[in-house]
Amino acid sequence: AGSYYYKPNVIAVKKGEKIKIVMKSVSMMHDFNIDELGVKIPIVKNGDTGIVEFTANQVGTFEYYCSVGQHRANGQVGKLIVE
């Protein structure tokens, strides 16, 4: 996660897969949220790493985003595609 972006900004997985998201903040501070799946990495400061694990148990396309300040409005979003 960096200044208003995630890399990658699209993640594709299969339903039932166990997912591990490792997010390193390379600038500023960021969090990671997928509301529909109840997935959250709390705020990670510059240079630090946060991790969340979950099972992709719903098919669909889910937006992930940073809820810090105006980061989401400034484009810090991505898509998790579960097939």
C-alpha contacts under 8 A as a table, 3 or more apart, distances in Angstrom:
res1	aa1	res2	aa2	distance
1	A	4	Y	7.66
1	A	5	Y	5.88
1	A	6	Y	4.57
1	A	7	K	6.41
1	A	23	M	6.49
1	A	24	K	5.98
1	A	25	S	4.83
1	A	26	V	6.07
1	A	27	S	7.36
1	A	30	H	6.84
2	G	5	Y	5.39
2	G	6	Y	6.45
2	G	25	S	6.00
2	G	26	V	5.25
2	G	27	S	4.98
2	G	28	M	6.94
2	G	30	H	7.83
3	S	27	S	6.05
3	S	28	M	6.73
3	S	71	H	7.99
3	S	76	Q	7.94
4	Y	71	H	5.50
4	Y	72	R	7.40
4	Y	74	N	6.05
4	Y	75	G	5.75
4	Y	76	Q	4.37
5	Y	9	N	7.54
5	Y	75	G	6.60
5	Y	76	Q	4.40
5	Y	77	V	6.72
6	Y	9	N	5.27
6	Y	76	Q	6.31
6	Y	77	V	6.80
6	Y	78	G	6.81
8	P	11	I	6.90
8	P	78	G	7.74
9	N	77	V	6.90
9	N	78	G	4.28
9	N	79	K	6.23
10	V	78	G	5.58
10	V	79	K	4.79
10	V	80	L	5.95
10	V	81	I	7.45
11	I	79	K	6.27
11	I	80	L	4.82
11	I	81	I	6.09
12	A	80	L	5.91
12	A	81	I	4.62
12	A	82	V	6.02
12	A	83	E	7.60
13	V	17	E	6.90
13	V	56	A	7.65
13	V	80	L	7.64
13	V	81	I	6.22
13	V	82	V	5.05
13	V	83	E	6.38
14	K	17	E	5.70
14	K	56	A	7.26
14	K	82	V	5.37
14	K	83	E	4.89
15	K	56	A	5.30
15	K	57	N	5.44
15	K	58	Q	6.37
15	K	59	V	6.14
15	K	82	V	5.67
15	K	83	E	5.63
16	G	55	T	5.97
16	G	56	A	5.24
16	G	57	N	5.17
17	E	55	T	5.65
17	E	56	A	5.61
17	E	57	N	7.69
18	K	53	E	7.11
18	K	54	F	5.77
18	K	55	T	4.32
18	K	56	A	6.41
19	I	53	E	5.52
19	I	54	F	5.33
19	I	55	T	5.77
19	I	56	A	6.82
20	K	51	I	7.04
20	K	52	V	5.84
20	K	53	E	4.39
20	K	54	F	6.69
21	I	51	I	5.61
21	I	52	V	5.40
21	I	53	E	6.35
22	V	49	T	6.85
22	V	50	G	5.92
22	V	51	I	4.60
22	V	52	V	6.86
23	M	32	F	8.00
23	M	49	T	5.48
23	M	50	G	5.25
23	M	51	I	6.26
24	K	44	V	7.50
24	K	46	N	7.96
24	K	47	G	6.74
24	K	48	D	5.82
24	K	49	T	4.25
24	K	50	G	6.49
25	S	28	M	6.97
25	S	29	M	6.38
25	S	30	H	6.57
25	S	44	V	6.27
25	S	45	K	6.25
25	S	46	N	4.96
25	S	47	G	5.47
25	S	48	D	5.86
25	S	49	T	6.37
26	V	46	N	5.56
26	V	47	G	5.59
26	V	48	D	7.99
27	S	45	K	7.96
27	S	46	N	5.02
27	S	47	G	7.20
28	M	45	K	6.46
28	M	46	N	5.12
29	M	43	I	6.37
29	M	44	V	5.48
29	M	45	K	4.39
29	M	46	N	5.50
29	M	68	V	7.62
30	H	42	P	7.98
30	H	43	I	5.22
30	H	44	V	5.39
30	H	45	K	6.76
30	H	66	C	5.99
30	H	67	S	7.60
30	H	68	V	6.15
31	D	40	K	7.42
31	D	41	I	5.51
31	D	42	P	5.22
31	D	43	I	4.37
31	D	44	V	6.02
31	D	65	Y	7.75
31	D	66	C	5.13
31	D	67	S	6.49
31	D	68	V	6.81
32	F	39	V	7.78
32	F	40	K	5.46
32	F	41	I	4.95
32	F	42	P	6.94
32	F	43	I	7.78
32	F	64	Y	6.56
32	F	65	Y	5.72
32	F	66	C	5.24
32	F	67	S	7.47
33	N	38	G	7.72
33	N	39	V	5.62
33	N	40	K	4.55
33	N	41	I	6.61
33	N	64	Y	5.31
33	N	65	Y	5.44
33	N	66	C	6.44
33	N	67	S	7.48
34	I	37	L	5.70
34	I	38	G	6.10
34	I	39	V	5.01
34	I	40	K	6.55
34	I	62	F	6.78
34	I	63	E	6.19
34	I	64	Y	4.77
34	I	65	Y	6.98
35	D	38	G	5.13
35	D	39	V	6.42
35	D	40	K	7.97
35	D	64	Y	7.79
36	E	39	V	7.90
36	E	62	F	7.18
39	V	52	V	7.39
39	V	54	F	7.43
40	K	52	V	6.95
41	I	44	V	7.82
41	I	50	G	6.14
41	I	51	I	6.44
41	I	52	V	6.06
42	P	50	G	7.39
43	I	68	V	7.92
44	V	48	D	5.90
44	V	49	T	6.22
44	V	50	G	6.10
45	K	48	D	5.48
45	K	49	T	7.87
56	A	59	V	7.75
56	A	82	V	6.77
58	Q	82	V	6.88
59	V	81	I	7.69
59	V	82	V	4.88
59	V	83	E	5.39
60	G	81	I	5.96
60	G	82	V	5.26
60	G	83	E	6.67
61	T	79	K	6.43
61	T	80	L	5.69
61	T	81	I	4.49
61	T	82	V	6.27
62	F	79	K	5.56
62	F	80	L	5.08
62	F	81	I	6.42
63	E	77	V	6.69
63	E	78	G	5.64
63	E	79	K	4.63
63	E	80	L	6.27
64	Y	77	V	5.51
64	Y	78	G	5.10
64	Y	79	K	5.86
64	Y	80	L	6.95
65	Y	72	R	5.85
65	Y	76	Q	5.85
65	Y	77	V	4.28
65	Y	78	G	6.39
66	C	71	H	5.88
66	C	72	R	5.42
66	C	76	Q	5.99
66	C	77	V	6.76
67	S	70	Q	7.37
67	S	71	H	6.48
67	S	72	R	6.11
68	V	71	H	5.80
68	V	72	R	7.60
69	G	72	R	7.87
70	Q	73	A	5.24
70	Q	74	N	6.06
71	H	74	N	4.99
71	H	75	G	6.49
71	H	76	Q	5.44
72	R	75	G	5.27
72	R	76	Q	4.74
72	R	77	V	6.06
73	A	76	Q	7.22
